[in-house]
Amino acid sequence: MCYSHAFSQGNNQKFPLDSIERELNKTLSRKTAYDSEKVGKLNQLKLRLKQAKTDSERYELQKALFHAYQSYQIDSAIRYVSANEQLANSLKNPKLQYESSIQLAGLYSYAGRFIEANDILKAIPRATLSADQLSNYFRTYSDFYSHYGQSTNFHEYFYHSGRYRDSLVTTLHQDSYEYRLSAATKNLFGNDEETAEKQLKELLTELDETNRERAVVAYLIGLIYKQRNDLDGQIYYFGLSALTDIKNSIRDNASLQSLALAYFEKDNIDMAYIFIQKAMEDAIFCNVRFRTVENSSFYPIINSAFQEKETQRKNELKTLLYIISVLSILLFVVFVIVYLQMKRLKVVRKDLKKVNEELFSLNEQLLGTNRDLQEANHLKEEYMAQFFEICSSYIDKLDSSRKGMLKKLSNKQYEEISKELKSPNFIKGELEDLYHNFDIIFLNLYPTFIQDFNKLLKEDERIVLKQDELLNSELRIFALIRLGISDSTKIARFLRYSLRTVYNYRVKVRNKVEGSKEDFEESIKSIGNLNL
């Protein structure tokens, strides 16, 4: 993702800080992957070095390892340059000796070994150096005094650094990247800020993130915004520089520290702490002394602010946890209350359901009783009508008999009247009609009487009726008992039996009972209760 063209026109435009912060977080999360890729490339060079067959090939591979380690790990870079120095001495090649000496002096300068670096540089005969070596010589001396000044904070060393940078410019081609960068740097520190900004932003548009020099250019632009106290500008350009450093595994970087300080000034302690931590890790890993010194001076301040904020967060968290705990307890109490209420409600619902079922059953029974009562009322109405019909029929018969007797009496047919009054046929017929009507009405009221009656008797003693016989004498006696007429005298009068006969029938049937003889007549009285 490239940000070099964004908001490059004018200083008052807003910087896309959200975008660059997201990209920084994403890139930091992949830092290990970038470092692994770097280590892979280093291992390939080391493998090729083991397979090298000539001193010349070995020298070039060690030189490549020096460049690869130069901004990654100073100690390893020093090891390979020292090996090249020994190889150049054994070959007695002055050009290679001067080249490796200049490289070693530069590494000692980064590592804080200033005396050794200065001794090496002083021992090099400048007049014998080639044009390229002279450029490297001036660059190394400029860096030496710059690092020395950063370590001692002595302004004179920065002055000497500027003098050697001016000398470097005279050895470079005016169209080269390094010439343009050096010219912009000179303008920057020579208080020609606007020119320096223009030159650096032009360079930035020409470099992508694969070019490590992009980190240097973006960092210098960030310094311009630092002089203007523009925190957003600092974060944006130091962020661009940090992205390039991280993606190229440049451990010797100034971007992470400057980014941490910008965030600290903006009171974003969390981001400041993240970047100062990474800056310290890189400085210690790379073993660049002045970077470690610089980071060490800022790290305690940012770390203290971060720890203070963390303490505040922990206290707030404790307060929140306390509140949550209290709310949890209250919630638990409410839950228990609700649970108990629901449990009670469940019991109430269960009881209510049971009551409803019982009520439904009672309603069904009531409906059944109402139906039975309606049926009973219907039967009463029906049998009342039959009763009036029978009574009316008897009255008609009596009236007819009376008229017949009066007629015979008027005709003086005394003998026929006497014969008719003495004849039992009239009463016998009426009794048969009476008993027949009684049998019909009773069996309509109690249709299962005969079956239920026989169930009370022993199986071989059960009553079997003749054909066309509804009830016999025994059944009529107990039918009257079922109707509530238990007195033998009343039964005898109704059936025109002697009291003895009724008694004998009752004793005879009771002897046929299968169960308790004492409860027999009570059982008779309960026949048909369900039907009614």
TORPA-497387 format. One record per residue: x, y, z of N, C-alpha, C in turn. Coordinates in steps of 0.2 Angstrom, whole numbers, plus 5000, padded with zeros to 4 digits. Each point is the difference from the previous one (the first is absolute). Layout:
// TORPA-497387
XYZXYZXYZ
...
END
This chain:
// TORPA-497387
500449945000499650065000500450065000
499950054995500550065000499650065002
500350045004499750065002500450064998
500549994996500550064998499750064996
499449984996499750054997499550045003
499749975006499550025003500150075004
499750054999500050065004500750035000
500350004994500750034999500050074998
499450034998499950074998499850045006
500450045003499850055005500149975007
500050045005500149985007499450005004
499550034997499450005005499549954999
500149954995499549954999500149955005
499449965001500049955005500349944998
500449975005500349934998499649955002
500049944996499649945001500349965005
499950025007500449975005499649935001
499449995000499649945001500349954995
500150014994500349954995500749985002
500450055001500749985002500049965006
499650025005500049965006499849934999
499549994996499849934999500549964996
500450044995500549974997500649985004
500150045005500649995005499849945004
499450005003499849945004500049944996
499850004994500049944996500849984998
500450054999500749984999500449985006
499850035006500349985006499849925001
499449984999499849945001500449954996
500250024994500449964995500850015001
500250035005500750025001500449935000
499849955004500349945000500149974993
499550004996500049974994500550044995
500150075001500550034996500749985002
500150005007500649985003500249934997
499549955000500249934998500250004992
499750054997500250004992500750035000
500250055004500650035001500549945001
499949965005500449955003500149954994
499549984996500049964995500550024995
500050074998500550024995500750005003
500150025006500749995003500249935000
499649955001500249935000500249984993
499750034995500249984993500750034999
500150065002500750034999500549965004
499849985006500549965004500249934996
499549974998500049944996500550014994
499950054996500450014995500750025002
500150035005500750015003500349945002
499749955003500349945001500249964994
499750014994500149974994500550044996
500250065002500550044996500649964999
500350014994500649974998500650044999
499950074999500550044999500050065006
500650035001500050065005499650054997
500050024994499650054997499349995001
499749944999499349985001499850015007
500549975005499950015007499950075002
500550044998500050075001499350034999
499849994994499350034997499449985004
500049935002499549985004500050025007
500650015003500150035007499850075000
500150044994499850074999499350005000
499649964996499349995000499749995007
500349965004499849985006500050075005
500650034999500150075004499450044998
499950014994499450054998499349985003
499949935000499449975002499950015008
500649995003500050015008500150075002
500250054996500250065002499450045004
499449994997499550045004499549955003
500349935001499649955003500349985007
500749995000500349975006500850024999
500250055004500750034999500549955001
499949965005500649955002500149964994
499549974997500149954995500350044994
499850064999500350044994500750015001
500250025007500750015001500449934999
499749955002500449934999500249994993
499550024995500149984993500550054997
499950075002500550054998500749985002
500149985007500649985002500349954996
499649954999500249944996500350034993
499650054997500250024993500750045001
500150045006500650035001500649965001
499949945003500549955000500249974993
499449994997500149974993500450054995
499850075001500450054996500750005002
500150005006500750005003500449944997
499749945000500449944998500150014992
499550034997500150014992500550064999
500150045005500450064999499750044995
499450015000499650054995499850065004
500450064998499850065004499350024999
499749994994499450034998499549965005
500049945000499649965005500150015007
500650025002500250015007499750075002
500050054995499750075002499249995000
499849964996499249995000499849975006
500349955002499849965006500150045006
500650045000500150055006499550055001
499850034994499550055001499349975002
499849944998499449975002500149985007
500549985003500149985007500050065004
500350064998499950065004499350025000
499650004995499350025000499649955005
500249945000499649955005500250025007
500750015001500250025007499650065002
499950054996499750065001499349995003
499649954996499349995002500049965007
500549965001500149965006500250045006
500250064999500250055005500849995002
500349964996500749995001500450064996
499950065003500250064996500850014999
500449985006500750004999500349964995
499749945000500349954995499850024993
499450034999499750024993500550064998
500150055005500450064998500749984998
500349955004500749984999500049974993
499549964998500049964993500050064995
499550055001500050054994500650045000
500350025005500650045000500649964997
500049935000500549964997500049994993
499450024997499949994993500350064996
500449994995500350064996499550024995
499750065001499450024996500250024993
500650024999500350014993500049944996
500149945002500049944996499349974999
499550035003499449974999499750014993
499649954997499650014994499450055001
499750024995499450055000499549975005
499849934998499549975004500249995007
500649985002500349995006500050075004
500150054996500050075004499350025002
499549984996499350025002499949965006
500149945000499949955006500450035006
500650034999500450025005499650065003
499850054996499750065003499349985003
499749964997499349985003500149975007
500549955000500249975007500250055005
500450054998500250055005499450055002
499650014995499450045002499649965005
499949944999499649965004500349995007
500750005000500349995006499950065005
500150064997499950065004499350015002
499549984996499350005001499849955006
500349945000499949955005500350035007
500650024999500450035006499650055003
499750054996499750055003499349985003
499749954997499449985003500149965007
500649975001500249975006500250055005
500450054998500250055005499650065000
499650014995499650065000500450075000
500649994996500550055000499950034993
499850074999499850034994500650004995
500650005002500550014996500149944995
499849945003500049944996499650004994
499450035001499550014994500350054995
500350055002500350044996500549974995
500549955003500449964996499749954996
499449985002499649954996499850044994
499750065000499850044995500650024995
500650015002500650014996500149944996
500049945003500249944996499449994995
499450025002499449994995500150044994
500250065001500250054995500549974995
500549975003500649974996499749944996
499549965003499749954997499750024994
499650065000499650024995500450024994
500750025001500450024994500249944997
500049945002500249944997499449964996
499450035001499449964997499850034994
499749964996499750034994499350035001
499950064997499450045002499449974999
499949954996499449974998499949935005
500549995004499949945004499650015006
499749945002499550015006500450025006
500649985001500450025006500150075000
500250034994500150075000499450045001
499449984998499450045001499849995007
500149945003499950005007500450045005
500750004998500450045004499950074999
499850024994499850084999499450015004
499549965000499450015004500250005008
500449965002500249995007500450075002
500450024996500450065001499550065001
499550014995499550055001499649995006
499849945002499649995006500450035006
500649985001500450025006500350074999
499950034994500250064998499550055001
499449985002499450055002499750024993
500149964995499650014994499449954999
499650005005499549955001499549994994
499850054997499549994994500449964994
500650024999500449974994500149935002
500249995006500149935002499449964999
499450025003499449974999499849984993
500150054996499849994993500549944997
500650015001500549954997499949935003
499849995007499949945003499449974997
499450034999499449984998500149974993
500450044996500149974993500449945000
500549995005500349945000499549945003
499650025004499549955003499649974995
499850044995499549984995500449954995
500650005000500449964996500249935003
499949995006500249945004499449965002
500049945000499549955003500349975006
499549965003500249975007500549954999
500249974995500549954999500750045001
500050064999500650045000500150035007
500649985003500150025007500150075001
500250034995500250085000499350045001
499549964998499350045001499950015007
500249965005500050015007500450065002
500650014997500450065002499650074998
499850004993499650054998499450025004
499649955001499450015004500150035007
500649975003500250025007500250085000
500450024995500250074999499450054999
499549974996499450055000499650005007
500049945003499750005007500450055005
500650014999500450055004499850074998
499850014994499850074998499350025004
499649955000499350015004500150005007
500649975002500150005007500350085002
500350034996500250075001499450045000
499549984996499450045000499549985006
500249965004499649975005499349974998
500049984994499449974996500049925002
499749985005500049935002499749954995
499550034997499749954994500449994995
500450054998500550004994500649955003
500250015006500549955002499849935000
499449995003499749935000500049974993
499750044995500049984994500649984996
500550045001500649994996500549955004
500050015007500449955003499749935000
499350004999499749944998500249974994
500050044995500349974993500749975001
500450045003500749985001500049935004
499649995005499949945004499849944996
499550024996499749944995500649974996
500450054997500649984996500549965004
500150025006500549975005499849935001
499450005002499749935003500049954994
499750024994500049964994500649974998
500650055001500649984997500549975006
499749995006500349975006500650055001
500050065000500550055002499950015008
500549975003500050015008500350065002
500550034996500350065002499650064997
499550025004499550054997499850055005
499950064998499850055004499250025000
499749964996499350024999499549985005
500249945003499549975006500150055006
500650025001500150045006499650074999
500150034994499750064999499350005000
499749944997499349995000499749995007
500449975004499849995007499950075004
500550044999500050075003499550044997
499849994994499450044997499449985003
499949945001499449975003500050025007
500550005004500150025007499750075000
500350054996499850075000499350014999
499749954996499350004998499549975006
500449985005499749975006499649934998
500349974995499849934998500549955003
499949995006500649965004500049934998
499549974998500049934998500449994993
499950044995500450004994500750025001
500150055005500750025001500449945003
499649965005500449955003500149944996
499649994995500149954995500650014996
500150064998500550024995500750015004
500050025006500650015004500349935001
499549955002500249935001500349974994
499750014994500349984994500750034999
500050065001500750044999500549975004
499949995007500549975004500249934998
499549964998500149934998500550014994
499950044995500450004994500750035002
500050055004500750035002500449955003
499749965005500449955004500249944995
499549984995500249954996500650024995
499950064997500550024995500650025004
500050025006500650025004500350074997
499550054998500350064999499950055006
500650015002500150035007499650075001
500150044995499750075001499249994999
499849954997499249994999499849985007
500449955003499849975007500050065005
500550045000500150065004499450055000
499850014993499450054999499449975003
499949934998499349975002500049995008
500649995003500049995007499850075004
500250064996499850065004499250014999
499749984995499350015000499549945002
500349945000499649945002499850015007
500450025005499750005007499450055001
500050064996499550055000499349974998
500149974994499449974996499849945004
500449965003499849945003499750025007
500350055003499650025007499350034998
499950034995499450034998499549944998
500349954997499649944998499849965006
500549995005499849965006499550045004
500150075000499550045004499349994997
500050004993499349994997499849935001
500449955000499849935001499749995007
500450045005499750005007499350035000
500050054997499350045000499549954997
500249974994499549954997499849945005
500649985003499849945005499650025005
500150065003499550035005499350014997
500050024994499350014997499749934999
500449954998499849934999499849975007
500450025005499749975006499450035002
499950064999499350045002499549964996
500149994993499549974996499949935002
500549975002499949935002499650005007
500150055004499650005006499350014999
499950054995499350024998499749944997
500449964995499749944997499849955005
500549995005499949955005499350015004
500050075002499350025004499449984995
500150034994499449994995499949924999
500549965000500049934999499649975006
500250025006499749985006499250025000
499950064998499350025000499649964994
500449994995499649964994499949935003
500549975004499949935002499450005005
500050055004499450015005499350004996
500050054995499450004996499949944997
500549964997499949944997499749955004
500350005007499749955005499350025001
499850065001499350025002499649984994
500250024994499649984994499949924999
500649975002499949934999499549975005
500050025007499649985005499250024998
500050064997499350024998499749964994
500549984996499849964994499849935003
500449985005499949935003499350005003
499950055004499350015003499550004995
500150044995499550014994499949934997
500549964999500049944997499549955005
500150015006499649965005499350024999
499950075000499350035000499749984993
500450004995499749984994499849935000
500449965003499949925000499349995004
500050045006499449995004499450034996
500150054997499450034996499849954995
500549974996499949954995499649945003
500249985006499649955004499350025001
500050065003499350035002499650004993
500350034995499650004994499849934997
500449955001499849944998499549975004
500050015007499549985004499350044999
500150064998499450044999499749984993
500549984996499749974993499649945001
500349965005499749935001499450015004
499950055004499450015004499550034995
500250044995499650034995499749954996
500449954998499849944996499549965004
500149995007499649965004499350045001
500150075001499450045000499650004994
500350004994499749994994499649944999
500449945003499749945000499449995004
500150045006499450005005499450034997
500250064997499450044997499749964994
500449964996499749964995499549955003
500349975006499649955003499450035003
500150065003499450035003499450024995
500350024994499650014995499649944997
500449955000499749934998499549985005
500250015007499549985005499450045000
500150064999499450054999499649984994
500349984995499649974994499749945002
500349965004499749935002499450025004
500150045005499450025005499450034996
500250044995499450034996499749944996
500449964997499749944996499649955005
500349995006499649955004499450035003
500050075001499550035003499450004995
500250014994499550004994499749935000
500449955001499849935000499549985006
500250035006499650005006499350024999
500050074997499350024999499649964995
500449984995499649964995499749935003
500449975004499849945004499450015004
500150065004499550025005499350014996
500150044994499450024996499749944997
500549954998499749944998499649965005
500250005006499749965006499350045001
500050065000499450045001499549984995
500350004994499549994994499749935001
500449955002499849935001499550005006
500150035005499650005006499350034998
500050064996499450034998499649964995
500449964996499749964995499649945004
500449985005499749945004499450035004
500150065003499450035004499450004995
500150034994499450014996499749934998
500549954999499749944998499649975006
500250015006499649975006499450045000
500050065000499450045000499549984995
500249994994499649984995499749935001
500449955003499849945002499550005006
500250055004499650015006499350024998
499950054995499450034998499649944996
500349964997499749944997499949945004
500250015007499949955005500349934998
500750014997500449944999500449995006
499749985005500449995006500449945000
499849964997500549945000500650014996
500050044995500650014996500450055004
499750045003500450055004500449965006
499749955003500349965005500549964997
499949974994500549964997500650044998
499950064998500650054998500450025006
499650025006500450025005500449945004
499749944999500449945003500649984996
500050024993500549974996500750045001
500549965001500750035001500450024994
499749994994500350014994500250084999
499550045002500150074999500650025004
500049995006500650025004500749974998
499949944998500649964997500350044994
499650014996500250044994500350065001
499750045005500350075001500649995004
500149955004500749995004500549994995
499849954995500549984995500350074996
499550044998500150064997500550055004
499850005007500450045004500749985001
500149935001500749975000500450014994
499649994994500450014994500250074999
499650055002500250074999500550025005
500049975006500550015005500749974998
499949944997500749974997500350054995
499650024995500250044995500450075002
499650035005500250065003500749995004
500049955004500649995004500649984996
499949964995500649984995500250064996
499550054999500350064996500450045005
499850005007500450045004500749965002
499949945000500649965002500149944995
500350024994500049954995500549945001
500550015005500549955001499849965007
499450015002499949985007500049925000
499849974995500049925000500749985000
500450034995500749985000500450015007
499950065002500350025007499849965005
499349985000499849965006500349934999
500049974994500349935000500750005002
500450064999500750005002500149995007
499550025004500049995007499949935003
499749964995499949935002500549954998
500049945002500449954998499949984993
500549984996499949994993499549954998
499949955004499549944999499350025003
500050065003499450015003499650074997
500350024995499850064997499349994996
499650055000499350004998500050004992
499649954997499950004993499350014998
499850064997499350014999499749964994
499449995000499749964995499950054994
499849974994499950044994499550055001
500050064998499550055000499950035008
500549985004499950015007500550065002
499750065002500550055002500250005007
499649995005500249985006499649955003
500349965005499649955003499950025007
499749965004499750025007500650025004
500649965000500650015004500350074998
500050014994500450064997499550065002
499349995000499650065002500150025007
500149955004500050025007500750045001
500549984997500650045001500050064996
499650004995499950074996499750055004
499549975004499750055005500550025005
500449965003500550015005500550064996
500249994994500450054997499750064999
499350015000499650065000499950035007
500349965005500050035007499449975004
499649954997499549975004500349945003
500250005006500349945003499649975005
499450035002499549975005499749944996
500049945003499749944997499350014999
499650035005499350015000499850044994
500350054999499950044994500149974993
500649965000500149964995499549954998
499749965006499549954999499450034998
499850065002499450034998500050024993
500650034997500150024994499949944995
500349955002500149944995499449955001
499650015005499449965002500349935002
500650005004500249945003499950005007
500149945003499950005007500750025003
500050035006500650025004500549945000
499749945001500549945001500349994993
499650014995500349994993500650044999
499950075001500550054999500649985004
499949985006500649995005500449944997
499649954998500449944997500450014994
499750054996500350024993500750035002
499950055005500650045002500649955003
499849955005500449965003500349954994
499649984996500349954995500550034995
499950074998500450034996500750025004
499950025006500650025004500549945001
499749945000500449945001500449984993
499850034995500349994993500650054999
500150055005500450054999500849985001
500450024995500749985000500450035006
499950065001500450045005499650005007
500150065003499750015007499250004999
499749965004499250005000499850075003
500450025005499750065004500050064995
500550014996500150064995499649994994
499649944999499749994994499550054998
499550025004499550044999500350074999
500550025003500350074999500350004993
500349944998500350004993499450014995
499449975002499550004995499850084999
500050035006499850075000500550054996
500649974999500550054996500049984993
499649954998500049984992499850064996
500350024995499850054995500250075002
500450015006500150075002500450034995
500549974997500450034995499650024994
499549964998499650024994499650065002
499850015006499650055002500450075001
END
